[in-house]
Amino acid sequence: SGNFMFNNNKTQTVWERLGALEKVFIGFIVRRIHPDATILYLPRAGKWASEVIHYPKFIRSRLSGSKVHWLCQGKATEKALLSANTACNILLFSPLISVTYSAEQAVNSYKNGLRFIFVGWLEKEKGILDLLSAVSSSAETFHLDIVGNGTLNGVVEKAAKNDSRITFHGWKVRDELFKMYTASHCLILPSHSEGFPNVVAEAMVHKCALIVSDVGDISGIVEPTQLIQSKSPEQIANQIAFLVRAPEITQQRGLHNYERSKTFGIVGFDQILKNIGVLYKFETHSGSDNDI
């Protein structure tokens, strides 16, 4: 692995770029071999939206066509494609997550105070340092569960040792994570960059309120009252204090998110594919945030 220069001396790893370009070139090959095939692209990388306009013209010209469809989760991705002067078909749809609804899910109890949860890679870009700063400056009584893994494990472990309000769980498998959502009242995800993270959709399914950064396509799904600016520990702390002092609003937001989540998943995607005449066998895929 290594870095290379791209777009006004901005540097990113080779693999971050190849993750997106690989899918584009696969599409080129499929169209060459099967001209009548329908190509569906699902952009998920937050950084991708800001760089597609800088793709060489011959690549951007191949992102279009009557048989090429881009499935976008919000206006940010749609705007990026239009800004790149592509003439492709753009379809807006809700998050693709696979969760079984049941009466047992999302019955968060408020008897013992508010429980917040962070789920994600423990890296600076995910806003974990901003979150720890916000918690350290807060005098409120609450609990924060941190689920994830990354280069900042040691920083999180130290914070958990120094603050009894924080519990560091490391990485959790899907079933364990869903149980933690069920016991939580609010997801905090102060990312600096995102497409649309699956953890936000999963938390909404489990009746969690949200404190999430207004980046990428998140604003297309999450209502404005639950959004914050990225890189702002002050806003995180203010939102934590607000929800702790108004648990009824926390509950209302969680219920609103749950109702909104009923448009997620295979049902909406199935309708899109039927509308464009695609026959398919579909399986959910939980890829990385660099996927496209």
C-alpha positions as CSV (number, residue, x, y, z in Angstrom):
1,S,0.0,0.0,0.0
2,G,1.0,3.6,-0.3
3,N,-0.2,7.1,-1.2
4,F,-0.3,9.0,-4.4
5,M,-1.2,12.6,-5.4
6,F,-4.6,13.4,-6.7
7,N,-6.8,16.5,-7.0
8,N,-4.8,19.6,-6.0
9,N,-2.2,17.7,-4.0
10,K,-4.8,16.0,-1.7
11,T,-3.4,12.6,-0.8
12,Q,-5.4,9.4,-0.1
13,T,-4.3,5.8,-0.1
14,V,-4.3,3.9,-3.3
15,W,-6.7,1.3,-1.9
16,E,-9.3,3.9,-1.0
17,R,-9.4,5.0,-4.7
18,L,-9.2,1.6,-6.2
19,G,-12.1,0.4,-4.2
20,A,-14.4,2.7,-6.1
21,L,-12.6,2.6,-9.5
22,E,-12.6,-1.2,-9.4
23,K,-16.4,-1.3,-9.4
24,V,-16.6,1.3,-12.2
25,F,-14.2,-0.8,-14.4
26,I,-16.1,-3.9,-13.7
27,G,-19.2,-2.1,-15.0
28,F,-17.2,-1.2,-18.2
29,I,-16.3,-4.8,-18.8
30,V,-19.8,-6.1,-18.2
31,R,-21.2,-3.6,-20.7
32,R,-18.6,-4.6,-23.2
33,I,-19.4,-8.3,-22.9
34,H,-23.2,-7.9,-22.4
35,P,-24.3,-4.6,-24.0
36,D,-27.9,-5.2,-22.9
37,A,-27.0,-5.8,-19.2
38,T,-28.4,-3.3,-16.7
39,I,-25.6,-1.9,-14.4
40,L,-26.5,-0.8,-10.9
41,Y,-24.0,1.3,-9.0
42,L,-24.5,2.0,-5.3
43,P,-22.0,4.7,-4.0
44,R,-21.3,4.3,-0.3
45,A,-18.0,6.1,0.2
46,G,-18.3,9.6,1.7
47,K,-15.1,10.9,0.0
48,W,-16.1,9.5,-3.4
49,A,-18.8,12.2,-3.8
50,S,-16.2,14.9,-3.6
51,E,-13.8,13.3,-6.1
52,V,-15.9,11.9,-8.9
53,I,-16.0,15.3,-10.6
54,H,-12.2,15.0,-10.9
55,Y,-12.3,11.7,-12.7
56,P,-10.9,11.9,-16.3
57,K,-13.6,12.8,-18.8
58,F,-13.3,9.4,-20.6
59,I,-14.2,7.7,-17.3
60,R,-17.0,10.0,-16.5
61,S,-18.5,9.5,-19.9
62,R,-18.8,5.8,-19.2
63,L,-20.8,6.3,-16.0
64,S,-23.8,7.2,-18.2
65,G,-26.1,5.3,-20.4
66,S,-29.7,4.1,-20.7
67,K,-28.8,0.8,-18.9
68,V,-26.7,2.5,-16.2
69,H,-28.5,3.3,-12.9
70,W,-27.0,5.0,-9.9
71,L,-28.8,4.2,-6.6
72,C,-28.2,7.2,-4.3
73,Q,-29.2,7.5,-0.6
74,G,-29.3,11.3,-0.6
75,K,-28.9,14.6,-2.4
76,A,-25.2,14.8,-1.8
77,T,-24.4,11.8,-4.0
78,E,-27.0,12.9,-6.6
79,K,-25.4,16.4,-6.7
80,A,-21.9,14.9,-7.1
81,L,-23.0,12.8,-10.1
82,L,-24.7,15.8,-11.8
83,S,-21.7,18.0,-11.1
84,A,-19.6,15.5,-12.9
85,N,-21.7,16.1,-16.0
86,T,-22.9,12.5,-16.2
87,A,-26.1,11.7,-18.0
88,C,-26.9,8.7,-15.9
89,N,-30.2,7.6,-14.4
90,I,-30.3,8.5,-10.7
91,L,-32.6,6.8,-8.3
92,L,-33.0,7.8,-4.6
93,F,-33.7,5.0,-2.1
94,S,-33.5,4.3,1.6
95,P,-30.7,2.4,3.4
96,L,-30.2,-1.3,2.6
97,I,-30.1,-3.1,5.9
98,S,-31.3,-6.5,6.9
99,V,-33.1,-6.4,10.2
100,T,-36.0,-8.4,11.5
101,Y,-38.6,-6.4,13.3
102,S,-40.1,-7.9,16.4
103,A,-42.0,-6.8,19.5
104,E,-38.8,-7.4,21.6
105,Q,-36.7,-4.9,19.7
106,A,-36.3,-1.3,20.6
107,V,-38.0,-1.3,24.0
108,N,-35.4,0.9,25.6
109,S,-36.0,1.6,29.3
110,Y,-35.5,5.1,30.7
111,K,-35.6,4.0,34.4
112,N,-31.9,4.2,34.9
113,G,-31.0,7.3,32.9
114,L,-29.9,7.7,29.3
115,R,-27.5,5.3,27.6
116,F,-25.6,6.5,24.6
117,I,-23.7,4.3,22.1
118,F,-20.9,4.9,19.6
119,V,-20.4,2.2,16.9
120,G,-17.6,2.5,14.4
121,W,-13.9,2.4,13.6
122,L,-11.9,4.0,16.3
123,E,-10.2,6.5,14.0
124,K,-10.0,10.3,14.1
125,E,-12.2,10.5,10.9
126,K,-15.0,8.9,12.8
127,G,-15.0,11.7,15.4
128,I,-14.2,9.5,18.3
129,L,-11.7,12.1,19.7
130,D,-14.4,14.8,19.4
131,L,-16.8,12.5,21.3
132,L,-14.3,11.8,24.1
133,S,-13.6,15.5,24.4
134,A,-17.3,16.3,24.7
135,V,-17.9,13.7,27.4
136,S,-14.9,14.9,29.4
137,S,-16.3,18.4,29.4
138,S,-19.8,17.3,30.4
139,A,-21.0,17.2,34.0
140,E,-24.2,15.3,33.1
141,T,-25.0,11.9,34.4
142,F,-25.3,9.3,31.6
143,H,-23.5,6.2,30.2
144,L,-21.6,5.8,27.0
145,D,-20.9,2.5,25.4
146,I,-18.2,2.5,22.8
147,V,-18.1,-0.4,20.3
148,G,-15.4,-0.6,17.7
149,N,-11.8,-1.2,16.9
150,G,-8.9,0.8,15.4
151,T,-5.7,2.7,15.9
152,L,-7.2,4.7,18.8
153,N,-8.1,1.7,21.0
154,G,-5.5,2.8,23.6
155,V,-7.0,6.3,23.8
156,V,-10.5,4.9,24.3
157,E,-9.3,2.4,26.9
158,K,-7.6,5.1,28.9
159,A,-10.7,7.3,28.7
160,A,-12.9,4.5,30.0
161,K,-10.5,3.9,32.9
162,N,-10.6,7.5,33.8
163,D,-14.4,8.0,33.5
164,S,-16.9,5.6,35.0
165,R,-19.5,6.8,32.6
166,I,-17.7,5.2,29.6
167,T,-17.5,1.4,28.8
168,F,-15.3,0.2,26.0
169,H,-16.5,-3.0,24.5
170,G,-14.2,-3.5,21.5
171,W,-15.7,-5.1,18.4
172,K,-19.0,-6.9,18.6
173,V,-20.6,-9.3,16.2
174,R,-24.0,-8.4,14.7
175,D,-26.3,-10.2,17.2
176,E,-24.4,-8.7,20.2
177,L,-24.4,-5.3,18.6
178,F,-28.2,-5.4,18.0
179,K,-28.8,-6.3,21.7
180,M,-26.7,-3.2,22.6
181,Y,-28.8,-1.0,20.4
182,T,-31.9,-2.3,22.1
183,A,-30.5,-1.3,25.5
184,S,-29.5,2.2,24.2
185,H,-31.4,5.4,23.8
186,C,-29.2,7.4,21.4
187,L,-26.5,6.7,18.9
188,I,-23.7,9.3,18.7
189,L,-21.7,9.3,15.4
190,P,-19.8,12.6,14.9
191,S,-18.0,11.5,11.7
192,H,-15.9,13.9,9.6
193,S,-16.9,12.1,6.4
194,E,-19.5,9.5,5.5
195,G,-21.7,8.2,2.7
196,F,-24.6,6.9,4.6
197,P,-23.4,4.6,7.5
198,N,-25.3,1.4,8.2
199,V,-25.0,2.0,11.9
200,V,-27.3,5.0,11.7
201,A,-30.0,3.0,10.0
202,E,-29.5,0.1,12.4
203,A,-29.9,2.4,15.4
204,M,-33.1,3.9,13.9
205,V,-34.6,0.5,13.5
206,H,-33.9,0.0,17.3
207,K,-35.7,3.2,18.3
208,C,-32.6,5.1,19.1
209,A,-32.4,8.9,18.9
210,L,-29.4,10.3,17.0
211,I,-26.6,12.7,17.4
212,V,-24.9,12.5,14.1
213,S,-22.8,14.8,11.8
214,D,-24.4,16.4,8.9
215,V,-22.1,14.9,6.3
216,G,-22.6,12.9,3.1
217,D,-26.1,11.7,2.5
218,I,-27.1,11.6,6.2
219,S,-29.3,14.6,6.0
220,G,-31.4,12.8,3.4
221,I,-32.5,10.3,6.0
222,V,-32.1,12.0,9.4
223,E,-34.2,15.0,10.5
224,P,-32.3,18.3,11.1
225,T,-32.9,18.4,14.9
226,Q,-30.7,15.3,15.2
227,L,-27.8,16.6,13.2
228,I,-24.7,18.4,14.3
229,Q,-21.7,20.0,12.6
230,S,-18.7,17.7,12.3
231,K,-15.5,18.4,14.4
232,S,-17.6,20.1,17.1
233,P,-17.2,18.6,20.6
234,E,-19.2,21.6,21.9
235,Q,-22.3,20.6,19.9
236,I,-22.0,17.0,20.9
237,A,-21.8,18.0,24.6
238,N,-24.8,20.4,24.2
239,Q,-26.9,17.7,22.5
240,I,-26.0,15.2,25.2
241,A,-27.1,17.6,27.9
242,F,-30.3,18.5,26.1
243,L,-31.3,14.8,25.7
244,V,-30.3,13.9,29.3
245,R,-32.5,16.7,30.6
246,A,-35.4,15.9,28.3
247,P,-35.7,12.1,28.1
248,E,-39.3,12.5,26.7
249,I,-37.8,14.2,23.6
250,T,-35.2,11.5,23.3
251,Q,-38.0,8.9,23.3
252,Q,-40.0,10.9,20.7
253,R,-37.0,11.1,18.4
254,G,-36.4,7.4,18.8
255,L,-40.0,6.6,17.9
256,H,-39.8,8.9,14.9
257,N,-36.7,7.2,13.7
258,Y,-38.3,3.8,14.1
259,E,-41.2,4.9,11.9
260,R,-38.8,6.3,9.3
261,S,-36.9,3.1,9.3
262,K,-39.9,1.1,8.0
263,T,-39.0,2.3,4.5
264,F,-35.5,0.7,4.8
265,G,-34.3,-2.6,3.5
266,I,-35.2,-4.9,0.7
267,V,-38.8,-3.8,0.2
268,G,-37.9,-0.4,-1.2
269,F,-35.0,-1.8,-3.2
270,D,-37.2,-4.5,-4.7
271,Q,-39.6,-1.8,-5.9
272,I,-36.8,0.1,-7.6
273,L,-35.6,-3.0,-9.4
274,K,-39.1,-3.9,-10.6
275,N,-39.6,-0.3,-11.9
276,I,-36.5,-0.7,-14.1
277,G,-37.4,-4.2,-15.1
278,V,-34.6,-6.1,-13.4
279,L,-34.9,-9.7,-12.4
280,Y,-32.5,-10.6,-9.6
281,K,-31.4,-12.7,-6.7
282,F,-30.4,-10.3,-4.0
283,E,-28.3,-10.8,-0.9
284,T,-27.5,-8.1,1.6
285,H,-23.8,-7.2,1.9
286,S,-22.3,-5.3,4.8
287,G,-19.2,-3.8,3.1
288,S,-16.8,-1.1,4.2
289,D,-17.5,2.6,4.0
290,N,-15.1,2.7,1.0
291,D,-17.4,0.6,-1.1
292,I,-19.1,1.8,-4.2
